Amino acid sequence: MSKVTVYQKIFIIVYLFSILVFLCHYLYVGSGVWGDGRYYYSFLRSIVIDHDLNFTNEFQYFHIPIEQSQTGLVINKFSIGPAILWSPFFLLVHLLTWTASALGLIIKADGFSWPYQVFVGIGSVTYATFGLYLCFLALKKITTIKISLLASLSIYLSSNLFFYSSIDPINSHSVSFFASSLFFYLIIKYFKKQKLTQRDVVLIGLITGLIALIRNQDVVLGIIGIWLIITLLNDSVITKLAKLISYFTVIIIVIIPQLIIWQLIFGQINSPYILLGEKFNWFQPQLLNVLFSSNHGLFYYSPILMFAVIGLILTNKDWKWFGVLSLIIFILQTWIVGSWHSWWAGESYGNRMFISVFPLFIYGFALWLKKFDVDLKKVLLLAVLIIFNFITIIKYLLSI
């Protein structure tokens, strides 16, 4: 049996610290489910407890205004992906609370009580911190352990990734980070071994589909999968085409549950954002505001990410393709978010819409550290950025 390494111990400490932060915040506000998390959680509770898609009782419990679609069902425009990933934790706690209730303990097995929220919250923290560990493992394949560790922990502690992994984990962002981190790890692994089997293609298709199932817009990460299939394989054009078809087919199969839910709730398979008239101004995106505005700007709240973007530009020759694709994905995400009528992402700490591309930021920041070396000045800078993030989080929490 292998020993736990010092690096694994560090991630375990980060994991336990994140759980502690979540529990403290839960005790302070009295709930683990708030904001957009209420909509994602409603899917989970309604399907498991009520065995339906009628969210009336969930919305009443969470004090959400009720509107009905043409099918008569309550409108829930959010995605099903987070509920699927939370389901193992929810089912486990449901079994435990049901057993405790049957034994006479006063614990409601109703899907709303504190054990459900705590277990699902811890589940989300687990996904997020494991995703961070996957980023570390991926970076270890292409740079030193010291830089891999420093890049992973620095981005986590000095950005809104920490907020959505510990303070507000019952949301889509912690699980979207996990899914994109798993994708990042596999891409690095396959490129390093210079081989991509049919099984590998199916696996990255499954993960890409999961990414889209959690947050639809994040399917743009699939650009990396497409590039890998086209450029890495030494197969014939026909074989590459067949593997591309396999990749797209698996993605479509994975997102079928979301398509079915759209059909059941809205009576048609179409993005609910379009059906509900939410506007995208594709030709006048608020690009600078998305990045630099005091109204939840990405770099304004998490300035460390500017160094990460610089790192992507500085990608070395062997990995130039990955740096370029990462920049393209970052630009596409910025354009999508900037085009949305609510580009500031509502009640958001920083711009949370970018959480899914944080593995790319971690990669970029590792390259920045590698390029300019790690010295005392950089360590002090990182300490300042982490302290700045924690102070900003406290100010944000006190203002809402």
DRENMAR-555375 format. One record per residue: residue in three letters; z, x, y of N, C-alpha, C, O, CB in turn. Coordinates in steps of 0.1 Angstrom, whole numbers, plus 5000, padded with zeros to 4 digits. Glycine has a CB too. Layout:
N
alaZXYZXYZXYZXYZXY
...
This chain:
400
met500050094988500050005000500050095012500950175014501249905000
ser499050075021498950165033500050135043500450015045497550145039
lys500450235050501450225061500850165073499650175076502050355064
val501650095081501250045094501150165104502150235106502249935099
thr499950185110499850295119500450265132500850155135498350325121
val500650375140501250355153500450265162501050195171501450495160
tyr499150265161498250185169498450035165498349945173496850225167
gln498550015152498749875147500149825152500249705156498749865132
lys501149915153502449875158502349835173503049745177503449985156
ile501549905180501349875194500749735196501149655204500449975201
phe499749705187499149565188500049455183500049345188497849565180
ile500949495174501949395170502949365181503349255183502749455157
ile503349475188504249455200503549365211504149275216504549595206
val502249395213501449315223501449165218501649075226500049365224
tyr501249145205501149015199502548945201502548825206500849025184
leu503649005198504948945199505348915214505948815217506049035192
phe504949015222505148995237504448875242504948795250504749115245
ser503148855237502348745242502948605237502948505244500848755237
ile503448605224504048485219505348455227505548345231504448505204
leu506148555231507348545239506948475252507648385257508048675241
val505948535259505448475271505048325270505448245278504348555277
phe504348295259503948155257505148065255505247965261503048155245
leu506148115247507348035245508148015257508647905260508148095233
cys508248115265509048105278508348005287509047925294509148245284
his507048015288506347925297506447785292506547695300504847965298
tyr506347765278506447635273507847575276507947455280506347645257
leu508947655275510247605278510347565292511147475296511347705274
tyr509747645301509847625315509147495320509647425328509247745323
val507947475315507147355319507347235310506947125314505647395320
gly507847255298508047145289506847105281506946995274508547035296
ser505747175281504547145274503747265272503647355280503747035281
gly503047265260502147375258500647335260499747425260502247425244
val500447205262499047155263498947095277499647005281498747045252
trp498047155285497847115299496447145303495747225296498847165308
gly496047095314494647125319493547085309493746975303494547275322
asp492547165308491447125299491847125285491247065276490247225301
gly492947205282493447205268493747065262493747045250494647295267
arg494146975271494446835267493246775260493346695250494846755278
tyr492046805265490846745259490446805246490146735236489646755269
tyr490646935245490347005232491346965221491046935210490347155234
tyr492646955226493746915216493546775212493946735201495046935223
ser493046685220492846545217491846535205492046445196492246465229
phe490846615204489946615192490746635180490646565170488846715194
leu491546745180492346785168493346675164493346635152493146915171
arg494046625173495046525170494446395165494946335155495946495182
ser493346345172492746225168492146225154492246125147491746185179
ile491446335151490746345138491846365127491646295117489846465138
val492846445129493846465118494746355116495046305105494546595121
ile495346305127496346205127495846065126496245985117497346215139
asp494846025135494345895135493045875127492645765124494045855149
his492445985123491145985115490045915122489245835116491445915101
asp489945935135488945875143488645955155489246055158489245725147
leu487645905163487345965176487645875188487045885199485846005177
asn488645795186489145705197490345785203491445785198489545565191
phe490045835215491045915222491945835231492645895240490346025230
thr492045705230492745625240494245665240494845695250492645485236
asn494845675228496345715228496545855232497545885238496845685214
glu495645945229495846085233495746095248496546165255494746175227
phe494746025254494546035269495745965276496146015287493245965273
gln496245865270497445795276498645885276499345895285497745665269
tyr498745955265499946055263499846165273500846205279499946105249
phe498646215275498446325284498046285299497746365307497246415279
his498146155301497946105315496546135320496346185331498946155325
ile495546115312494146145315493446005318493545915310493346225304
pro492745995329492045865332491045835320490345925315491245875345
ile490945715317490145665305488845605310488845515318490845575296
glu487745665305486345605308485645595295485845675286485545695318
gln484945485293484245465281482745485282482145465293484445315276
ser482145535271480645555271480045425266480645325264480345675261
gln478745435265477945315261478245275247477945155243476445335263
thr478845365239479245335225480545265224480945215214479245455217
gly481345255235482645195236483745295233484945265234482745095226
leu483445425230484445525228484845595241484045595250483945625217
val486045645241486445715253485745845255485545915245488045745252
ile485245875267484445995270485346115269486346125275483845975283
asn484846205260485446345260484246445259483646455249486446355247
lys484046505270482846595271483046735265482046805265482346605286
phe484246765261484546895257484146925243483846825235486046925259
ser484147045239483547085225484647075214485847075217483047225226
ile484147075202484947055190485447195185486347195177484146985180
gly484847305189485047435183486547475183487047515172484347535190
pro487247465194488647505194489547425184490347485177489247485208
ala489247295183490047215173489847255159490747255151489547065175
ile488647305156488347355142489147475139489747495129486847385141
leu489147565149489947695147491447665147492247745141489547795158
trp491947575154493347535155493847465142494947465139493647455167
ser492847395135493247305125494147365114495047295109491947255118
pro493947495109494947545099496347545104497247505096494547685095
phe496647575116497947585122498447435123499647415121497947655135
phe497647345128498047205130498347145116499347075115496847135137
leu497547165106497747105093499047155087499747085080496547135084
leu499247285089500547345083501747285090502647245083500547495085
val501747275103502947225110503047075107504147015107502847245125
his501947005105501946865101502646845088503446745086500546795101
leu502346925078502946915065504446945066505246875060502347015055
leu504847045074506247085076507046975083508146935079506347215084
thr506446915094507146815101507246685093508246615094506446785115
trp506146655086506246535077507346545067508046455064504846515071
thr507446665061508446695051509846685057510746625052508246835044
ala510046745069511346745076511746595080512846565078511246825088
ser510746525084510946385087511346305075512246215076509746315094
ala510746325064511046255051512446295047513046215040510046295041
leu512946415050514246455046515346405056516546435054514346605045
gly514946335066515846275075516046345088516946305096517146265068
leu515346455090515446535103514746455114513646395111514946675101
ile515246455126514646385137513546465143513746525154515746335147
ile512446475137511246545142510046455140509746415128511046685135
lys509346415150508246325149507046395144506546495149507946265163
ala506446335133505246395127504046315133503246255126505246375111
asp503946325146502946235154501846325160500946265166503646155164
gly501846455158500846535164501046575179500346655184499546465163
phe502046515185502446545199503646625201503746705210502546415207
ser504646615191505946675193505846825194504846885191506846635181
trp506946885198507047025201506547115190505947215193508447065205
pro506847085177506347185166504847195166504347305164506847135153
tyr504147085169502647095169502147185180501347275178502046955170
gln502747165192502247245203502647385202501847475205502847185216
val503747415197504247555195503347625184502947735187505747565191
phe503147555173502347625162500947645167500347755164502347535150
val500347545173498947565178498847675189497947755189498347425183
gly499847675197499947775208500047915201499248015205501047755217
ile500847935192501048065185499748095177499348215177502248065175
gly499047995172497748015165496748075175496048165172497247885159
ser496748015187495748065197496148215202495248295203495847975209
val497448235203497848375206497348475195496948585198499348385209
thr497548425183497148505171495648535172495248655170497448435158
tyr494848435175493348455176493048555187492248655185492648325178
ala493648545198493348625210493748775207492948865210494048575222
thr494948795202495348935200494648995189494449115189496948935198
phe494348915179493548975168492149015173491549115169493448875156
gly491548925182490348965188490349095196489449175196489848845198
leu491549115203491749235210491749355200491149465203493049235218
tyr492349335189492449445179491049475173490749585170493449405167
leu490249375172488849395167488049475177487249555173488149255164
cys488249445190487649525200488049675199487149765200487949475214
phe489349695197489849835195489149895183488750015183491349835193
leu489049825171488449885159486949915161486450015156488649785148
ala486349825169484849845172484649975180483850055177484249725179
leu485549985191485350105200485750235192485150335196486350085212
lys486650225183486950345175485750405168485750525165488050315165
lys484750325165483550365158482650455167481750525163482750255153
ile482850435181481950505190482650595200481950655208481150395197
thr483950595201484650675210486050715204486250685193484850605224
thr486850785212488150835207489150715206488950615212488750945216
ile490150735197491150635195491950615208492250495212492150675184
lys492250725216492950705228492250625238492850535245493250845235
ile490950645240490150565249489950425245490050325253488750625251
ser489850405232489650265226490950185228490850075232489450275211
leu492050245226493350185228493550155243493950045247494550265223
leu493350255252493550235266492650135272493050055280493450365273
ala491450135268490450035273490849895269490849795277489050065268
ser491149875256491549735251492749685258492749575263491749745236
leu493849765259495049715265495049705280495649605285496249815261
ser494249785286494149785301493449655305493949585314493349905306
ile492349625299491649495302492449375299492549285307490249485295
tyr493149375288494049265284495149245294495349125299494649295270
leu495849345298497049325307496649315322497549275329497949445305
ser495449355326495149355340494149255344493449265354494749495345
ser493949155336492849055338493448915334494548905329491549085331
asn492548815337492948675333492848655318493248545313492048575340
leu492448755310492448745296493948725291494148655282491848865289
phe494848795298496248785294496748645297497448585289497048895301
phe496348595308496848455312496348355301497248275297496248415325
tyr495148365297494648265288494848295273494448225264493148245290
ser495548405271495948445257497448425255497848425243495548585254
ser498148405265499648385264500248275272501048205266500248515268
ile499848255284500448155292499748015290500447915289500348185307
asp498448015289497647895286496747915274495547905275496847855299
pro497347945262496447975251495847845244494847865237497248045240
ile496447735246495847605240494747565249494847455256496947495239
asn493647635249492447615257491347675249491547725238492547665271
ser490147665254489047725246488947875247488247935239487747655251
his489547935257489248075261489848175251489148275248489848095274
ser491048145245491548245236490748245223490548355218493048205232
val490248135218489448135206488048175209487448235200489447995200
ser487548155221486248205224486248355225485248425221485648145238
phe487348415230487448555230487448615216486848715213488648605238
phe488248545207488248585193486948585187486548685180489248495185
ala486148475188484848465182483848575187483148635180484248325185
ser483848595201482948695206483448835203482548925202482948685222
ser484748855201485248995196484749015182484449135179486748995197
leu484848915173484348935160482848965159482449045152484648805151
phe482148895168480648925169480449065174479649135168480048825179
phe481149105184481049245189481349345178480649445177482049265201
tyr482449325171482849415160481649425150481349545145484149365153
leu481149315146480049315135478849385141478149465133479749175131
ile478449365153477249425159477349575159476449645155477049375173
ile478549625163478849765164478749825149478149935147480149805170
lys479349755140479449795126478049805120477649915114480249705118
tyr477149705122475849705116474949815123474149875116475149565118
phe475049825136474249935143474650075138473750155137474349915158
lys475950095136476350225132475850265118475450375115477950235132
lys475850165109475350195095473850175094473250215084475950095085
gln473150135105471650125106471150045094470050085088471050265106
lys471749935091471349855080471749705083472849685087471849905067
leu470849615080471149475082470549395071469349365071470649425096
thr471449355061470949275050470849125053471249085064471949295038
gln470349055044470248905046471648845048471848755056469448845034
arg472548895040473948845041474548875055475248795060474848915030
asp474248995060474649035073474048935084474748895093474349175077
val472848905082472148815092472848675092473048615102470648805088
val473148635080473848505078475148505085475548415092473948465063
leu475848615083477248625089477248625104477948555111477948755084
ile476348705110476248705125475748575130476048535141475348825130
gly474948505122474448365125475648275126475748185134473448315116
leu476548285116477748195115478648225127479148125133478548225102
ile478848345131479648375142479048335155479748285164479948525143
thr477748355157477048305169477148155170477348105181475548355168
gly476948085159477147945159478547895163478747805170476747885145
leu479547975158480947945161481147965176481847885183481848035153
ile480548075182480648095196480147975204480747935214479948225200
ala478947925200478347815207479147685205479147595213476947795202
leu479747675193480547555190481847545198482347435201480947555175
ile482347665202483547665211483147645225483847555232484247805209
arg482247715230481747695244480247715244479647825242482347805254
asn479547605246478047595244477347705251476347765246477547465248
gln477647735264476947835272477047975266476148055269477547835286
asp478047995258478148135253477148175242477248285237479548155247
val476348075239475248115229474348225234473648285226474447985226
val474448255247473648365252473948495246473148585246473748375268
leu475148505240475548625233474548655221474448765216476948625228
gly473948545216473048565205471848655208471148695199472548425201
ile471648675221470548775225470748905218469748965214470548795240
ile471948945217472249075210471949065195471349165190473749115212
gly472248955189471848935175470348945173469849005163472448805170
ile469648875181468148875180467649015182466749055174467548785191
trp468149085192467649225194467949315182467049395178468349285207
leu469149295176469449375165468549355153468149445146470949345160
ile468249225150467349195139465949255141465349305132467249045137
ile465449245153464149285157463949435156463049495151463649235170
thr464949505162464849655163465449735152465049845150465449695176
leu466549685146467249765136466549775122466549875116468649715134
leu465949665118465349655105464049735104463249735113465149515101
asn463949805093462649875091461749795082460849845075462950015084
asp461949665082461149575074459749545080459549585092461949445071
ser458949475073457649425079457949315089459049265090456749375067
val456949285097457049185107457349055100458148975106455649175115
ile456749025089457048895082458448885078459148785079456148885070
thr459048995073460448995068461348975080462348905079460749125061
lys461049045091461849035103461848885108462848835112461349125114
leu460648825108460548695112461348595103461948505108459048645112
ala461348625090462048545081463548555084464348455083461748585066
lys464048675087465448695090465848625103466948585105465848845090
leu464948635113465148565125465248415123466148345129464048585135
ile464448355115464448215111465848185104466448085107463248175102
ser466248275095467548255089468648255099469548165099467748365078
tyr468548345109469648355119469748225127470848175129469248475129
phe468548175132468548055140468947925131469647835136467148025146
thr468547925119468847815110470447805108470947695108468147835096
val471047925106472547925104473247875116474147795116472948065100
ile472747925128473347875141473247725142474247665146472647945153
ile472147665139471947525140472847445131473447345134470447485138
ile472947495118473847435108475247435113475947335112473747505095
val475747545119477047555124477347455135478447395136477447695128
ile476447435144476647345155476447195152476547115161475847385167
ile476047165140475747025136476946935139476746825144475347015122
pro478246975136479346895139479446845154479746735157480646965136
gln479046945163479046905177477946805180478246715188478847025186
leu476846815174475746725176476046585171475746485178474446775169
ile476746575160477246455154478246385163478146265166477846475140
ile479146465169480146405178479446355191479846245196481146515181
trp478546425196477846375208477146245205477146155213476746485213
gln476546235193475846105189476845995188476545885193475046125176
leu478046025182479045915180479645875193479845755195480045965171
ile479945965202480545935215479645875225479945785232481346055220
phe478445945226477545915237476345835233475545785241477146035244
gly476145815220474945745215473645825215472645765212474845625223
gln473745955218472546035218472946185218474046215222471646015231
ile472046265213472346405212471846475224470646505226471746475199
asn472746505234472446565246473746615252474846565249471746465256
ser473646715261474846775267475546665275474946605284474446895275
pro476846645273477546545281477646585295477746495304478946535275
tyr477546705299477546745313476246695320476346655331477546905314
ile475146695313473946635318474046485318473646415328472646675310
leu474546425308474646275307475546225317475346115323475146235293
leu476646295321477646255331477246295345477946265354478946315327
gly476046345346475546375360476046495367475946505379475746255368
glu476646585359477246705366476046805369475146825361478246785356
lys476046845381474846915387474847065385475947135386474646885401
phe473647125382473447265382472347295392471247245391473047315368
asn472747385402471747425412471147565408471647665413472347425426
trp470147555399469747685393469047775402468947895400468747645382
phe468547725414467847815423468647865435468147935443466647735428
gln469847815436470747865446472147885440473147825445470847765458
pro472347975431473647995424474548065434474148155442473448075411
gln475848035433476848105441477348235435478448245431478048005444
leu476448325434476648455427477848535433478748575426475448535426
leu477748555446478748635453480148565452481148635451478348665467
asn480148435454481348365454482048365440483248385438481148215458
val481248355429481748355416482448495413483448495406480548345406
leu481948595419482448735416483548775426484548835422481348835417
phe483448735439484248795449485048695457485948745465483448875459
ser484848575456485648475464487148475460487548495449485048335462
ser487948445471489348425468489648295460490748275455490148425481
asn488548215459488648085452488248115437487248075432487747975458
his489148195430489048225416487848325413487348315402488748095409
gly487448405422486448505420486848595409487948645408486048575432
leu485848635400486148715388486748855392487748895387484848735380
phe486048925401486549055405487649045415488449145415485349135412
tyr487748945422488848925432490248925424491148985429488648795440
tyr490248845413491448835405491648955395492748985392491448705398
ser490549005390490549115380489649225385488549245379490149055366
pro490049305395489249415400488849515389487849595391489849485411
ile489649535379489349625368488049605362487349695357490449625357
leu487549485363486249445356485049515364483949525358486049295356
met485249545376484149615383483949755377482749805376484549635398
phe484949825373484849955366484149935353483350015348486250015364
ala484449815346483749785333482249775335481549825327484449665327
val481849705346480449685348479749825351478649845346480249585360
ile480449905359479950045361479750115348478750185346480850115371
gly480750095339480650165326479450115318478850195311481850135318
leu479049985319477949935312476650005317475750035309477849785313
ile476650025330475450095336475350245331474250295330475550095351
leu476450305328476550445324476350465309476650575304477750505329
thr476050365301475950375287475050485283473950505289475350245281
asn475450565273474650685269473350645262473150525259475450775260
lys472550745259471150715253471150635240470450535239470450845251
asp472050675231472050605218472450455219471950375211472950675208
trp473250425229473750285230473150215243473650115247475250285231
lys472150275249471550225261471150075259471349995268470350305265
trp470550045248470149905245471249805246471149695251469449895231
phe472449855241473649765241474149745255474549635259474749815232
gly474149855263474549845277473649755285474149675293474649985283
val472349765283471349685290471549535287471549455295469949735287
leu471649515274471849375269473149315274473149195278471749365254
ser474149395274475449345280475349305294475949205299476549455278
leu474649395302474449365316473649235318473849155327473749475323
ile472549215310471749095310472548975307472448875314470549105300
ile473448985297474248865294475248835305475548725308475048895280
phe475848945311476748925322476048855334476648765340477349065327
ile474848895337474048835348473748695344473848605353472748915350
leu473348665332473048525328474248435329474148325334472548525313
gln475448485325476648405326477048385340477448275344477848475319
thr476848485349477148475363476148365369476648285378476948605370
trp474948375365473948275370474248135366474248035374472548315366
ile474648115353475047985348476247925355476247815360475247995333
val477248015356478547965363478247945377478747845383479648075361
gly477548035384477248015398476347895401476447845413476548135403
ser475647845392474747735394475447605392475047495397473547735384
trp476647605385477347485383478047435396478447515404478447505372
his478147305397478647245410480147285412480647285423478547095410
ser480847315401482247355402482347505397483047535388483147265393
trp481647595405481547735401482947805400483047905394480647805410
trp483947755407485247815408486047775395487247825394485947765420
ala485547685387486147655374487447575375488347595367486347775366
gly487447485385488647395386489947475388490047575395488747315374
glu490947425381492247485382492247605373492747595361493447385378
ser491747715378491547835369492247955375492347975387490047865368
tyr492848035366493348165371492248265369491848305358494648215363
gly491648315381490448395380489348305375489448185374490648515371
asn488148355372487048275367487048285352486548375346485748315373
arg487648185346487948185331486648165323486648185311488848075328
met485548135330484248105323483648235317482748235309483248045332
phe484248355320483748475316484448535304484148645299483648575327
ile485548465299486348525289485648565277485948665270487448425285
ser484548495273483848525261483048655262482748715251482848405258
val482748705274482048835275483048945277482649065280481048825287
phe484348925276485349035278485149145267485449255271486748975277
pro484749125255484549235246483549335252483649455250484049185232
leu482549275259481549365266482149445277481849555280480349285271
phe483049375284483749445295484649555290484749665295484649345303
ile485349525279486249625272485349745268485749865270486949575260
tyr484149725263483249825259482849905272482850035271481949765252
gly482449835282482049905295483249985301482950095306481649805305
phe484449935300485550005306485850135298486250235303486849915306
ala485650125285485850245276484850355280485150475280485650205261
leu483650315283482650405287482950465300482750585303481250335288
trp483550385309483950435322485050545321484950645327484450325332
leu486050515312487050605310486550735304486950845307488150545300
lys485650725294485050835288484250925297484251045297484150795276
lys483550855306482650935316483451015326483151125329481750835323
phe484550955331485251015342486651075337487451125345485550915353
asp486851075324488051135318489351055323489350995333488251285322
val490351065314491650995317492651105322492951195315492150925304
asp493051085335493951175341495151095347495150975345493351265351
leu496051165353497251095359496850995369497450885370498151195365
lys495851025377495450925388494950795382495150685387494350995396
lys494150805371493650685364494750605358494750485358492550725354
val495650675352496850605346497650535356498050415354497750705338
leu497850595368498550525379497750405384498250305387498750625390
leu496350425385495550315389495650195380495750085384494050365390
leu495650225367495750115357497150045358497249925357495550175343
ala498150125360499550075362499549975374500149865373500550185364
val498950015385498849935397498049805394498549695398498150015409
leu496949815387496149695384496949595375496749475376494849735377
ile497649655365498449565357499549495364499749375363499049645345
ile500249575373501349515381500749405391501349295392502049625389
phe499549435397498849345405498549215398498749105403497549405411
asn498149225386497749105378499049025375498948905376497149145364
phe500149085371501349015368501948945380502448835379502349105361
ile501849015391502348955404501448835408502048725412502449055415
thr500148845406499248745410499448625401499348505405497748795409
ile499748645388499948535378501148455382501148335382500148595364
ile502248535386503548465390503248385403503748265403504648565393
lys502548435412502248365425501448235421501648135427501448455435
tyr500448255412499648135408500448025402500247915405498448185399
leu501348065393502147965385503147895395503347775393502948035374
leu503547965405504547905414503747815424504447725431505248015422
ser502447825425501647745435501147615429500647535436500547825440
ile501147605415500547485409501647385404501347285399499647525397
